[in-house]
């Protein structure tokens, strides 16, 4: 039994989530509920493995061991029913660097790259920084759920798009894409010679009643056009160790991706990151299963609290991730005024919806990967400002 109610003091540890907020706003009374970084103490098995490696007292150059890759293979087999081969994999310093490697490896300047908005801000930034053109296919929101506008998706894919960056499952809306949805998108990409980069960093944080589908398991077509990015960094709260991996089944695409990763210098990773990943996948399953139950309860708590006390605000339980998408549109505020009321009135820091695309106007993203006490404090502060 793990203690997810335990509050870890993170101020003063150079925590991006906590200390950067205090630094940016020059105040220490703000509650950070923004960046996708949990406030839980990590699995003790990971701590023990890292400490044991640290005790060796030499930290020289290293490389991924067979046990490292075996832990990934066994994890995907058990959790995703996906049979990964060692030769399909390579390491990377992170999923975002891997996205950049795919952009540089498979597109040229001014090429079109498709994303489904609202979506994770580094998708937008990575494309514009590389001087490529963003093409958006906005998701359809009915007030309770987001779906894909397949007619729009098809039209955009046929407009000359070279690469589709898929968020699977989707951040910030918390959707788990079905096999049928993935299959339909894959078929359209295959028919139009569009490669797919599938960001599956949240694929282990799947809530009750849902099942993650690795895009490569959808069809033979998918295997031949897809690059899969995974990492335990979100799952086990070890993002600071900068270690992820890429899975590419098609041999031609694999060489292209490895060459691009090497050119960007992202294919050599942290000694302690390798240790933590192996320990997480080998010993961390029980911790993860308990953490998912806690997140499930936190999500239910937010839905019920908002329904009872903040009826102008709308939200829904996510299918995946520890992130919730809050709809403040009924408050009739500009995005600037909304964020000002949250920060200077409620004294809470959430992600602005417009960071995820113009479709996020009137929305904010809330991180529920924290103790219930902290989550209640956040909601109470919002209540006192908005009720």
The 8 nearest C-alpha neighbors of each residue, nearest first, counted from 0:
[[1, 2, 289, 286, 285, 3, 290, 288],
 [0, 2, 3, 286, 289, 42, 290, 4],
 [3, 1, 4, 5, 0, 40, 39, 6],
 [2, 4, 5, 39, 370, 1, 290, 293],
 [5, 3, 370, 2, 6, 371, 372, 369],
 [4, 6, 3, 2, 7, 370, 39, 40],
 [7, 5, 4, 8, 370, 39, 38, 3],
 [6, 8, 9, 5, 38, 40, 39, 10],
 [9, 7, 10, 6, 11, 12, 38, 17],
 [8, 10, 12, 7, 11, 14, 17, 18],
 [11, 9, 12, 18, 8, 17, 14, 13],
 [10, 12, 13, 9, 18, 14, 17, 8],
 [13, 11, 14, 10, 9, 18, 17, 8],
 [14, 12, 11, 18, 15, 10, 19, 17],
 [13, 15, 18, 12, 17, 16, 9, 10],
 [14, 16, 19, 17, 18, 13, 20, 34],
 [15, 17, 14, 34, 19, 18, 31, 20],
 [18, 16, 14, 20, 15, 19, 10, 31],
 [17, 19, 21, 14, 20, 15, 13, 10],
 [18, 20, 22, 15, 21, 17, 23, 16],
 [21, 19, 23, 22, 18, 17, 24, 16],
 [22, 20, 26, 18, 27, 25, 19, 24],
 [21, 23, 19, 25, 20, 24, 18, 26],
 [22, 24, 20, 21, 25, 19, 26, 18],
 [23, 25, 21, 26, 22, 20, 27, 19],
 [26, 24, 22, 21, 23, 27, 20, 19],
 [27, 25, 21, 24, 28, 29, 22, 20],
 [26, 28, 21, 29, 25, 20, 24, 22],
 [27, 29, 26, 30, 346, 21, 347, 25],
 [30, 28, 346, 347, 27, 31, 348, 26],
 [29, 31, 347, 348, 32, 346, 28, 377],
 [32, 30, 348, 33, 347, 17, 29, 16],
 [33, 31, 366, 349, 348, 365, 30, 34],
 [32, 34, 349, 350, 366, 31, 365, 348],
 [33, 35, 36, 16, 32, 366, 350, 349],
 [36, 34, 366, 33, 37, 233, 322, 321],
 [35, 37, 34, 236, 38, 233, 16, 368],
 [38, 36, 368, 39, 369, 236, 35, 233],
 [39, 37, 369, 368, 40, 36, 7, 370],
 [40, 38, 37, 3, 41, 369, 7, 368],
 [39, 41, 38, 42, 7, 3, 5, 2],
 [40, 42, 39, 43, 235, 236, 45, 46],
 [41, 43, 44, 45, 286, 283, 40, 46],
 [44, 42, 46, 45, 47, 41, 40, 48],
 [45, 43, 47, 42, 46, 48, 282, 278],
 [44, 46, 48, 278, 43, 47, 275, 42],
 [47, 45, 43, 49, 44, 48, 50, 42],
 [46, 48, 50, 44, 45, 49, 51, 43],
 [47, 49, 51, 45, 50, 46, 44, 52],
 [48, 50, 52, 46, 51, 47, 53, 271],
 [51, 49, 53, 47, 52, 48, 46, 54],
 [50, 52, 48, 54, 49, 53, 47, 55],
 [51, 53, 49, 54, 50, 55, 48, 271],
 [54, 52, 50, 55, 51, 56, 49, 57],
 [55, 53, 51, 56, 52, 50, 57, 49],
 [54, 56, 53, 52, 57, 51, 58, 50],
 [57, 55, 54, 53, 58, 52, 59, 51],
 [58, 56, 55, 59, 53, 54, 52, 60],
 [57, 59, 56, 60, 270, 53, 55, 61],
 [60, 58, 57, 61, 270, 56, 269, 62],
 [61, 59, 58, 62, 270, 269, 267, 268],
 [60, 62, 270, 59, 63, 269, 268, 58],
 [61, 63, 64, 60, 267, 268, 270, 273],
 [64, 62, 67, 273, 65, 61, 68, 90],
 [65, 63, 67, 66, 62, 68, 273, 69],
 [64, 66, 68, 67, 69, 63, 70, 85],
 [67, 65, 69, 64, 68, 70, 277, 63],
 [68, 66, 277, 64, 65, 70, 69, 63],
 [67, 69, 71, 65, 70, 66, 72, 85],
 [68, 70, 66, 72, 71, 67, 65, 73],
 [71, 69, 73, 67, 68, 72, 280, 277],
 [72, 70, 74, 68, 69, 73, 75, 280],
 [71, 73, 69, 75, 70, 83, 74, 76],
 [74, 72, 76, 70, 71, 75, 69, 77],
 [75, 73, 71, 77, 76, 72, 78, 70],
 [76, 74, 79, 78, 81, 72, 77, 73],
 [75, 77, 80, 81, 73, 74, 82, 79],
 [76, 78, 74, 75, 80, 79, 73, 81],
 [77, 79, 75, 74, 76, 80, 203, 81],
 [78, 80, 75, 81, 76, 77, 211, 212],
 [81, 79, 76, 77, 78, 75, 82, 216],
 [82, 80, 76, 79, 75, 83, 216, 213],
 [81, 83, 76, 80, 84, 75, 72, 73],
 [84, 82, 72, 81, 85, 87, 75, 76],
 [85, 83, 86, 87, 82, 72, 88, 248],
 [84, 86, 87, 88, 68, 83, 72, 69],
 [85, 87, 84, 88, 89, 248, 83, 247],
 [86, 88, 247, 246, 248, 85, 84, 89],
 [89, 87, 246, 86, 245, 85, 247, 244],
 [88, 90, 245, 244, 91, 246, 87, 266],
 [91, 89, 244, 266, 243, 245, 88, 267],
 [90, 92, 266, 243, 244, 265, 93, 242],
 [91, 93, 242, 241, 265, 268, 243, 266],
 [94, 92, 243, 91, 96, 95, 242, 241],
 [93, 95, 97, 96, 228, 98, 243, 229],
 [94, 96, 98, 97, 93, 99, 121, 125],
 [97, 95, 99, 98, 93, 94, 100, 92],
 [98, 96, 94, 100, 95, 99, 101, 93],
 [99, 97, 95, 101, 100, 96, 94, 102],
 [98, 100, 102, 96, 97, 101, 125, 103],
 [101, 99, 97, 103, 260, 259, 98, 102],
 [102, 100, 104, 98, 99, 103, 105, 97],
 [101, 103, 99, 100, 104, 106, 105, 98],
 [104, 102, 100, 101, 106, 105, 99, 259],
 [105, 103, 101, 259, 102, 100, 106, 256],
 [104, 106, 102, 101, 103, 107, 162, 161],
 [107, 105, 102, 103, 110, 104, 161, 108],
 [106, 108, 110, 109, 103, 105, 131, 102],
 [107, 109, 131, 110, 130, 106, 129, 132],
 [108, 110, 131, 132, 130, 107, 111, 106],
 [111, 109, 131, 108, 107, 132, 106, 112],
 [110, 112, 160, 132, 161, 133, 131, 134],
 [113, 111, 162, 133, 160, 134, 163, 161],
 [112, 114, 134, 163, 135, 133, 164, 162],
 [113, 115, 135, 164, 163, 116, 136, 134],
 [116, 114, 136, 137, 135, 138, 118, 117],
 [117, 115, 118, 137, 356, 138, 114, 135],
 [116, 118, 355, 356, 358, 359, 115, 137],
 [117, 119, 116, 355, 170, 171, 120, 115],
 [118, 120, 355, 121, 170, 122, 171, 117],
 [121, 119, 355, 122, 123, 354, 118, 124],
 [122, 120, 124, 123, 125, 119, 95, 126],
 [123, 121, 120, 125, 124, 119, 126, 118],
 [122, 124, 121, 120, 126, 125, 127, 133],
 [125, 123, 121, 127, 126, 122, 128, 120],
 [124, 126, 128, 122, 123, 127, 121, 99],
 [125, 127, 129, 131, 124, 123, 128, 122],
 [126, 128, 130, 124, 129, 131, 125, 123],
 [129, 127, 125, 130, 126, 124, 131, 123],
 [128, 130, 127, 126, 131, 125, 108, 103],
 [131, 129, 127, 128, 108, 109, 126, 132],
 [130, 132, 109, 110, 108, 126, 129, 127],
 [131, 133, 111, 109, 110, 112, 134, 130],
 [134, 132, 112, 111, 113, 135, 126, 131],
 [133, 135, 113, 112, 111, 114, 132, 136],
 [136, 134, 114, 113, 115, 137, 116, 133],
 [135, 137, 115, 152, 151, 114, 116, 138],
 [138, 136, 116, 115, 135, 139, 117, 358],
 [137, 139, 147, 146, 116, 145, 148, 115],
 [140, 138, 146, 145, 147, 148, 137, 141],
 [141, 139, 145, 142, 144, 138, 146, 143],
 [140, 142, 143, 144, 139, 145, 146, 138],
 [143, 141, 140, 144, 313, 145, 314, 315],
 [144, 142, 141, 315, 140, 145, 314, 313],
 [145, 143, 140, 141, 142, 146, 315, 139],
 [144, 146, 140, 139, 138, 141, 147, 143],
 [147, 145, 139, 138, 148, 144, 140, 141],
 [146, 148, 138, 149, 139, 145, 152, 137],
 [149, 147, 151, 150, 152, 138, 139, 146],
 [148, 150, 152, 151, 147, 153, 184, 183],
 [149, 151, 153, 152, 148, 154, 155, 147],
 [150, 152, 154, 149, 153, 148, 155, 136],
 [153, 151, 149, 155, 150, 154, 136, 148],
 [154, 152, 156, 150, 151, 155, 149, 157],
 [153, 155, 151, 157, 152, 156, 150, 158],
 [154, 156, 158, 152, 157, 153, 151, 136],
 [157, 155, 153, 160, 158, 154, 152, 159],
 [156, 158, 154, 155, 159, 153, 191, 160],
 [159, 157, 155, 156, 160, 154, 111, 153],
 [158, 160, 157, 161, 156, 111, 155, 110],
 [159, 161, 111, 156, 112, 158, 162, 113],
 [162, 160, 193, 111, 112, 159, 106, 194],
 [163, 161, 194, 112, 193, 195, 160, 113],
 [162, 164, 113, 195, 112, 165, 194, 114],
 [165, 163, 196, 114, 195, 197, 113, 162],
 [164, 166, 197, 167, 196, 198, 163, 114],
 [165, 167, 169, 198, 168, 197, 170, 199],
 [168, 166, 199, 169, 198, 165, 197, 176],
 [167, 169, 175, 166, 174, 202, 201, 176],
 [168, 170, 166, 167, 174, 173, 172, 171],
 [171, 169, 172, 173, 119, 118, 166, 168],
 [170, 172, 173, 169, 118, 324, 322, 119],
 [173, 171, 170, 174, 324, 169, 323, 317],
 [174, 172, 317, 319, 169, 318, 170, 171],
 [175, 173, 169, 318, 172, 168, 176, 319],
 [176, 174, 168, 318, 319, 177, 211, 173],
 [175, 177, 174, 180, 168, 181, 178, 167],
 [178, 176, 180, 179, 181, 175, 212, 211],
 [177, 179, 181, 180, 182, 212, 217, 176],
 [180, 178, 182, 177, 181, 183, 176, 217],
 [181, 179, 177, 183, 182, 178, 176, 184],
 [180, 182, 178, 184, 179, 183, 185, 177],
 [183, 181, 185, 179, 180, 184, 217, 178],
 [182, 184, 186, 180, 185, 181, 179, 187],
 [185, 183, 181, 187, 182, 186, 188, 180],
 [184, 186, 182, 188, 187, 183, 221, 181],
 [187, 185, 189, 183, 188, 184, 182, 190],
 [186, 188, 190, 184, 185, 189, 191, 183],
 [187, 189, 193, 185, 191, 186, 190, 192],
 [190, 188, 186, 192, 191, 187, 185, 193],
 [189, 191, 187, 188, 192, 186, 193, 185],
 [192, 190, 188, 189, 193, 187, 157, 156],
 [193, 191, 189, 190, 188, 194, 161, 224],
 [192, 194, 188, 161, 162, 191, 189, 160],
 [193, 195, 162, 224, 225, 163, 161, 192],
 [196, 194, 225, 163, 162, 164, 224, 197],
 [195, 197, 226, 164, 225, 165, 227, 163],
 [198, 196, 165, 227, 199, 226, 195, 166],
 [197, 199, 166, 228, 167, 200, 165, 227],
 [200, 198, 167, 202, 229, 201, 228, 197],
 [199, 201, 229, 230, 202, 198, 233, 228],
 [202, 200, 199, 204, 203, 320, 168, 233],
 [201, 203, 199, 204, 200, 168, 211, 205],
 [204, 202, 201, 205, 234, 200, 211, 78],
 [205, 203, 320, 201, 319, 202, 234, 206],
 [206, 204, 319, 203, 209, 318, 202, 320],
 [205, 207, 319, 318, 209, 208, 204, 295],
 [206, 208, 209, 205, 295, 318, 292, 291],
 [207, 209, 206, 210, 318, 205, 319, 211],
 [208, 210, 207, 206, 205, 318, 211, 175],
 [211, 209, 212, 205, 208, 175, 79, 206],
 [210, 212, 202, 175, 213, 79, 205, 209],
 [211, 213, 214, 178, 210, 79, 216, 177],
 [214, 212, 215, 216, 211, 79, 81, 217],
 [213, 215, 216, 217, 212, 221, 181, 197],
 [214, 216, 222, 221, 213, 217, 218, 225],
 [217, 215, 214, 213, 218, 81, 212, 222],
 [216, 218, 215, 214, 182, 221, 178, 181],
 [219, 217, 221, 220, 216, 222, 215, 182],
 [218, 220, 222, 221, 223, 217, 215, 216],
 [221, 219, 218, 223, 222, 189, 224, 186],
 [220, 222, 218, 215, 219, 223, 224, 225],
 [223, 221, 215, 219, 220, 225, 224, 248],
 [222, 224, 249, 220, 221, 225, 219, 248],
 [223, 225, 194, 221, 222, 195, 220, 189],
 [226, 224, 195, 222, 221, 196, 223, 194],
 [225, 227, 196, 247, 246, 197, 195, 228],
 [228, 226, 197, 246, 245, 196, 225, 198],
 [229, 227, 245, 198, 199, 94, 244, 197],
 [230, 228, 200, 199, 244, 243, 245, 227],
 [229, 231, 243, 232, 200, 244, 242, 228],
 [230, 232, 234, 233, 235, 276, 229, 200],
 [231, 233, 238, 237, 236, 230, 234, 235],
 [234, 232, 236, 235, 231, 238, 201, 200],
 [235, 233, 231, 232, 236, 203, 204, 201],
 [234, 236, 237, 233, 232, 231, 41, 279],
 [237, 235, 233, 232, 234, 238, 37, 36],
 [236, 238, 232, 239, 235, 240, 233, 231],
 [239, 237, 232, 240, 241, 236, 233, 242],
 [238, 240, 237, 241, 232, 236, 242, 272],
 [239, 241, 272, 238, 237, 242, 269, 271],
 [242, 240, 92, 239, 238, 93, 272, 243],
 [243, 241, 92, 272, 93, 240, 91, 268],
 [242, 244, 230, 93, 91, 90, 92, 229],
 [245, 243, 90, 91, 89, 229, 228, 230],
 [244, 246, 228, 89, 88, 227, 90, 229],
 [245, 247, 88, 227, 87, 226, 228, 248],
 [248, 246, 226, 87, 253, 249, 227, 88],
 [247, 249, 87, 222, 250, 246, 223, 253],
 [250, 248, 223, 252, 251, 247, 253, 222],
 [249, 251, 253, 252, 248, 254, 247, 87],
 [252, 250, 253, 254, 249, 255, 256, 248],
 [253, 251, 255, 249, 254, 250, 256, 247],
 [252, 254, 250, 256, 247, 251, 255, 249],
 [255, 253, 257, 251, 256, 252, 258, 250],
 [254, 256, 252, 258, 253, 257, 259, 104],
 [255, 257, 253, 259, 258, 254, 252, 260],
 [256, 258, 260, 254, 259, 255, 253, 261],
 [259, 257, 261, 255, 256, 260, 254, 262],
 [258, 260, 262, 256, 104, 100, 261, 257],
 [261, 259, 257, 263, 100, 262, 258, 265],
 [260, 262, 264, 258, 263, 259, 266, 257],
 [261, 263, 259, 260, 264, 258, 265, 100],
 [264, 262, 260, 261, 265, 259, 100, 266],
 [263, 265, 261, 262, 266, 260, 267, 259],
 [264, 266, 91, 92, 260, 263, 267, 261],
 [267, 265, 91, 90, 261, 264, 260, 268],
 [268, 266, 265, 91, 90, 92, 264, 269],
 [269, 267, 92, 242, 266, 91, 270, 90],
 [268, 270, 272, 271, 273, 240, 242, 241],
 [271, 269, 273, 272, 61, 274, 268, 58],
 [272, 270, 274, 273, 269, 275, 49, 240],
 [271, 273, 240, 269, 275, 242, 274, 270],
 [272, 274, 276, 271, 270, 275, 277, 269],
 [273, 275, 271, 272, 277, 276, 49, 278],
 [274, 276, 272, 278, 277, 45, 273, 279],
 [277, 275, 279, 273, 278, 274, 272, 280],
 [276, 278, 67, 274, 280, 275, 279, 70],
 [279, 277, 281, 275, 45, 276, 280, 282],
 [280, 278, 283, 276, 277, 281, 282, 45],
 [279, 281, 277, 278, 70, 283, 282, 74],
 [280, 282, 278, 279, 70, 277, 283, 284],
 [281, 283, 279, 278, 280, 284, 44, 285],
 [284, 282, 279, 286, 285, 280, 281, 287],
 [283, 285, 287, 286, 282, 288, 280, 279],
 [284, 286, 288, 287, 283, 289, 282, 290],
 [287, 285, 289, 283, 284, 288, 42, 290],
 [288, 286, 290, 284, 285, 289, 291, 283],
 [287, 289, 285, 291, 290, 286, 284, 292],
 [290, 288, 292, 286, 291, 287, 285, 293],
 [289, 291, 287, 293, 292, 288, 286, 294],
 [292, 290, 294, 288, 293, 289, 295, 287],
 [293, 291, 295, 289, 290, 294, 296, 288],
 [292, 294, 290, 296, 291, 295, 297, 289],
 [295, 293, 297, 291, 296, 292, 298, 290],
 [294, 296, 292, 298, 293, 297, 291, 299],
 [295, 297, 299, 293, 294, 298, 300, 292],
 [298, 296, 294, 300, 299, 295, 293, 301],
 [299, 297, 295, 301, 300, 296, 316, 294],
 [298, 300, 296, 302, 297, 301, 303, 295],
 [299, 301, 297, 303, 298, 302, 304, 296],
 [302, 300, 304, 298, 299, 303, 305, 297],
 [303, 301, 299, 305, 300, 304, 306, 315],
 [302, 304, 306, 300, 301, 305, 307, 299],
 [305, 303, 301, 307, 306, 302, 308, 300],
 [304, 306, 309, 308, 302, 307, 303, 301],
 [307, 305, 303, 310, 304, 308, 309, 302],
 [308, 306, 304, 305, 303, 309, 310, 302],
 [307, 309, 305, 304, 306, 310, 382, 386],
 [308, 310, 305, 311, 312, 306, 307, 386],
 [311, 309, 306, 312, 308, 305, 307, 313],
 [312, 310, 309, 329, 313, 330, 327, 328],
 [311, 313, 327, 310, 326, 309, 305, 325],
 [314, 312, 326, 325, 311, 327, 310, 315],
 [315, 313, 325, 326, 324, 302, 312, 316],
 [314, 316, 302, 143, 317, 313, 324, 323],
 [315, 317, 298, 318, 299, 302, 314, 323],
 [318, 316, 173, 319, 315, 323, 174, 320],
 [317, 319, 173, 174, 206, 175, 205, 316],
 [318, 320, 205, 173, 317, 206, 204, 175],
 [321, 319, 204, 322, 201, 173, 205, 317],
 [322, 320, 367, 368, 366, 294, 323, 319],
 [323, 321, 366, 320, 365, 367, 171, 364],
 [324, 322, 365, 364, 325, 317, 366, 321],
 [323, 325, 364, 172, 363, 314, 365, 171],
 [324, 326, 314, 363, 362, 313, 364, 323],
 [325, 327, 362, 313, 312, 328, 314, 361],
 [328, 326, 312, 361, 329, 330, 362, 325],
 [329, 327, 361, 330, 326, 331, 362, 332],
 [328, 330, 331, 327, 311, 312, 326, 332],
 [329, 331, 328, 327, 332, 311, 312, 361],
 [332, 330, 329, 328, 333, 327, 361, 337],
 [333, 331, 330, 337, 336, 334, 328, 361],
 [332, 334, 336, 335, 337, 331, 361, 360],
 [335, 333, 337, 336, 361, 338, 360, 332],
 [334, 336, 338, 333, 337, 339, 332, 340],
 [335, 337, 339, 333, 334, 338, 332, 340],
 [338, 336, 334, 340, 339, 335, 332, 333],
 [337, 339, 341, 335, 340, 336, 342, 334],
 [338, 340, 336, 342, 337, 341, 343, 335],
 [341, 339, 344, 337, 338, 343, 342, 336],
 [340, 342, 345, 338, 339, 344, 347, 346],
 [343, 341, 346, 347, 339, 340, 348, 344],
 [344, 342, 346, 340, 339, 341, 345, 347],
 [343, 345, 340, 341, 346, 342, 384, 339],
 [344, 346, 341, 380, 381, 384, 347, 342],
 [347, 345, 342, 29, 343, 344, 341, 30],
 [348, 346, 30, 342, 29, 345, 341, 31],
 [347, 349, 31, 32, 342, 33, 30, 29],
 [348, 350, 33, 32, 365, 364, 363, 351],
 [351, 349, 364, 33, 363, 352, 348, 365],
 [352, 350, 363, 353, 354, 349, 364, 362],
 [353, 351, 359, 363, 362, 354, 355, 360],
 [352, 354, 359, 356, 355, 357, 360, 351],
 [355, 353, 352, 356, 351, 120, 359, 350],
 [356, 354, 117, 118, 353, 120, 119, 352],
 [357, 355, 353, 117, 358, 354, 359, 116],
 [356, 358, 353, 359, 360, 355, 117, 354],
 [359, 357, 356, 360, 117, 116, 353, 137],
 [360, 358, 352, 353, 357, 362, 356, 117],
 [361, 359, 353, 358, 362, 357, 352, 334],
 [360, 362, 328, 327, 334, 359, 326, 352],
 [363, 361, 352, 326, 359, 325, 360, 327],
 [362, 364, 352, 351, 325, 350, 324, 349],
 [365, 363, 324, 350, 323, 349, 325, 352],
 [364, 366, 323, 322, 349, 32, 33, 367],
 [365, 367, 322, 32, 33, 368, 321, 323],
 [368, 366, 321, 369, 322, 365, 297, 374],
 [369, 367, 37, 321, 366, 38, 294, 370],
 [370, 368, 38, 367, 37, 39, 371, 373],
 [371, 369, 4, 373, 372, 3, 374, 6],
 [370, 372, 374, 373, 375, 297, 369, 4],
 [373, 371, 375, 370, 374, 376, 4, 369],
 [374, 372, 376, 370, 375, 371, 377, 369],
 [373, 375, 371, 377, 376, 372, 370, 378],
 [374, 376, 378, 372, 377, 373, 379, 371],
 [377, 375, 373, 379, 374, 378, 380, 372],
 [378, 376, 374, 380, 375, 379, 373, 381],
 [377, 379, 381, 375, 380, 376, 382, 374],
 [380, 378, 382, 376, 381, 377, 375, 383],
 [379, 381, 345, 377, 383, 378, 382, 376],
 [382, 380, 378, 345, 384, 379, 383, 385],
 [381, 383, 379, 385, 386, 384, 380, 378],
 [384, 382, 380, 381, 385, 386, 379, 345],
 [383, 385, 381, 382, 345, 344, 386, 380],
 [386, 384, 382, 383, 381, 309, 345, 340],
 [385, 382, 383, 309, 384, 308, 381, 311]]
